[in-house]
Amino acid sequence: MEEIRPGMLAYSLAGHDKGSLYYIVKADERFVWLSDGKLKNTDSPKRKNRKHIQVIKKGTEEVPAPLTNEAVKRIIKQYLRKES
């Protein structure tokens, strides 16, 4: 099983949010908690099964000390800007 760490980015593969890009806030052996900084903020992240996401290894290696919604939005925006 691949290692999933907070600070990585992931695309949703299933559910009503399919195709959405999220920041991984927390992870355990079965679930991950995701935030996009808008609808799913850092205070109440979305819990999703690990097999329903595709992890992008490119993410921030270090988690910002105060993880804020603005920081998450900035990280996702920077990644999308680099990809296009």
C-alpha positions as CSV (number, residue, x, y, z in Angstrom):
1,M,0.0,0.0,0.0
2,E,1.4,3.4,-0.9
3,E,2.2,5.9,1.8
4,I,-0.3,8.7,2.0
5,R,0.8,11.7,4.1
6,P,-0.7,15.0,5.0
7,G,0.4,17.7,2.6
8,M,-0.1,15.6,-0.6
9,L,-2.8,16.4,-3.1
10,A,-5.4,14.0,-4.4
11,Y,-8.2,13.8,-7.0
12,S,-11.5,12.3,-6.1
13,L,-12.3,9.2,-8.2
14,A,-15.8,8.5,-6.9
15,G,-18.8,10.2,-5.5
16,H,-20.6,13.5,-6.3
17,D,-17.2,15.3,-6.1
18,K,-15.6,13.1,-8.7
19,G,-12.7,15.0,-10.4
20,S,-12.2,17.5,-7.6
21,L,-8.7,18.3,-6.3
22,Y,-8.2,18.2,-2.6
23,Y,-5.4,18.7,0.0
24,I,-4.9,15.7,2.4
25,V,-5.2,17.0,5.9
26,K,-5.0,13.6,7.7
27,A,-4.7,10.0,6.8
28,D,-4.9,6.6,8.5
29,E,-4.9,3.0,7.2
30,R,-8.5,3.2,5.8
31,F,-9.6,6.8,5.4
32,V,-8.2,10.2,4.4
33,W,-9.5,13.6,5.4
34,L,-9.6,16.1,2.5
35,S,-10.0,19.8,2.3
36,D,-10.3,22.2,-0.6
37,G,-10.4,25.4,1.5
38,K,-13.8,26.4,0.2
39,L,-16.7,23.9,0.7
40,K,-14.7,21.5,2.8
41,N,-12.6,23.6,5.1
42,T,-9.7,22.6,7.3
43,D,-11.9,22.6,10.4
44,S,-14.3,20.0,9.0
45,P,-12.6,18.1,6.3
46,K,-14.3,15.5,4.1
47,R,-13.7,11.9,5.1
48,K,-13.1,9.6,2.1
49,N,-12.1,6.0,1.6
50,R,-8.5,5.7,0.4
51,K,-9.5,3.6,-2.6
52,H,-11.7,6.4,-3.9
53,I,-8.8,8.9,-4.4
54,Q,-5.8,9.2,-6.7
55,V,-2.9,10.6,-4.9
56,I,-0.6,13.1,-6.5
57,K,2.9,12.8,-5.2
58,K,3.5,16.4,-6.0
59,G,2.3,18.3,-3.0
60,T,3.9,20.4,-0.3
61,E,6.4,18.3,1.5
62,E,5.9,20.3,4.7
63,V,2.5,21.1,6.2
64,P,2.0,24.8,6.9
65,A,2.2,25.3,10.7
66,P,-1.2,27.0,11.0
67,L,-3.1,25.0,8.3
68,T,-5.7,27.6,7.1
69,N,-8.2,27.5,4.4
70,E,-6.3,30.3,2.6
71,A,-3.1,28.2,2.6
72,V,-5.0,25.1,1.2
73,K,-6.5,27.2,-1.6
74,R,-3.1,28.7,-2.4
75,I,-1.5,25.3,-2.6
76,I,-4.2,23.9,-4.9
77,K,-4.1,27.0,-7.1
78,Q,-0.3,26.8,-7.4
79,Y,-0.5,23.2,-8.4
80,L,-3.2,23.8,-11.0
81,R,-1.3,26.8,-12.4
82,K,1.8,24.6,-12.9
83,E,-0.1,21.8,-14.6
84,S,-1.7,24.1,-17.2
